[in-house]
Amino acid sequence: MTRLRATAIGFAAVLLWALLALFTVGSAPVPPLQLNALCFAIGGAIGLIWVVVSGEVRALVRIPLRVYVFGTAGLFGYHALYFSALRLAPAAEAGLIAYLWPLLIVLFSGLLPGERLRAGHIVGGLAGFVGAALIVAQGLTGFDAAALPGYGLAALCALTWSSYSVLSRRLGDIPTASVAVFCLLTAALSLPLHLAFETTVWPQDMLGWFSVLALGLGPVGLAFYVWDIGVKRGDIQLLGVASYAAPLLSTLVLVGVGIARPTPVLFGAALLITGGAALAAWASAHGRVRPETVSRSDP
């Protein structure tokens, strides 16, 4: 698989995450941890079926336990921190802080072997972050000291997902099929926490059940499999910047179904996000020109 194709596959996760808000709204009033358990159970089950059909069961048995601990901690930790942050702090502010993870991916990726952080990645990442901030910050209500614990959890949320994504690069020889186990273990951890801290509420209609199923198949299912391919084999710096498209696309989806209204801020954010991704793409391509030229001139 080429680096370009892996990057494109990884970007499919960003497209799927753009539907996260829409289906989450549709799944109400199911509480967060219960929704977490249901969606990851669906995503893990689908992945497990694929593992059996493709004959990769033996490969899963050979994967070290520490890898399963790492993957489960990444998926479960991110969502537990995210949901908790939104309970303890205003959603707009907490969401903005949590969405620092694409910028952190771009910056952290420069520490990986064989990667180099360039000015284009940094400027593109910052431009994308400003664009995402414009979208999220439309509903800011002002700083509230009482919400500091929530802000701290949101920052840990960003650190968790960016660290998981970058460190996954070091697990390039671990098959993507392992994500199925990550999902099932995340569901298993979410269930007892739900029973301990939440009241069980099931979807109230067919739309609610469809939303739960769609979440499990897409944004909280397939997205993690394609993201794993992207961060392990693709251009992780470009993926980090391109991830800023998620809040933009999510907003466009909500506008399309009539939940949100288009504003001038949306168009400004689109320019910043698109421009940032283009700049990062240029930086990645420019950075590989010389190595490729040298390799072609070798006998």
C-alpha positions, 0 to 999 in steps of 0.5 A: 500500500502506498503512502498516498493511498494510506493517507486517503484511507485515514482521511475517511475517518475524518469524513465519518467523524463529521457525522458524529454530532448528527447521529449523537443528537439522533441517539438522545436520550441515551446517556454517554457511557451507555451509548459508548458501550453500545456503539463500541460493541457494534464496531467491535463485533463488525471488526471481529466478523471481518477478522474471522472471515479474513483469517486473521484470528491467529494474528490477534493471538500473537499480539502482545498484551501491552498493545491491547492495553495501549489501544483500549486505553486510547479509545476508552480514555479519550471518550471517557475524558471527553464525555466527562469534560462536557459534563463539567464545563460548557460544551463550546469551551470544552470542545475547543480545548479537546480539539487541540488534538490535530495540532498536537498530532502535527507537532508530536509527529515531528519526533517520530523516526523518519519524520521532520516537522516543517514550517508549513506543517506548523503554520498549516496546523495553526491556521486549521486550529483557528478555523476550527476555533471559529466554528466551535467558539460561536457559542462561547459563554465566557470563562468560568473558574468553576469549570476548570476541572472540565477544562483540564479533562478536555486538555487531557482528552486532546493529549490522549488522542494525539498521543494514541495516534502518534504512538500508533505509528510505532506499532506499524507491524501490528495488524489493523484487525487489533482495533476490533479487540480495542473496541470490544474491550472499550465496550466492556469497560464502559458497561460497568461504569454506565451501570454504576453512574448512569440510569439506563435509557433506551432509544425512544423511536426508530430514528434513535435506534438507527442513530445508535447503529449508524454510530457503531458502524461509522464514527465509533466503528469503521472510523477507527480501523481506517484511522489506524491504517492512515496513522501507521502507513500514511502521512501522519502530519497531513492527516493531523492537519486534515482532521480540522475538516471534521468540525467544518464538515460536521457543521455543514452536515448540521446546516444541511439537515436544518439543525444549524444555520450558515454564517459568515464565520463558517465561510471564514473557517472553511478558508482557514481549514482548507488553506491550512490543509493545502499548506501542510500537503505542500510541506509534506510533498516538498519534504519528500522531493529530494529523498525520492530524487536521490533514490531514483538516481541510485544504480 
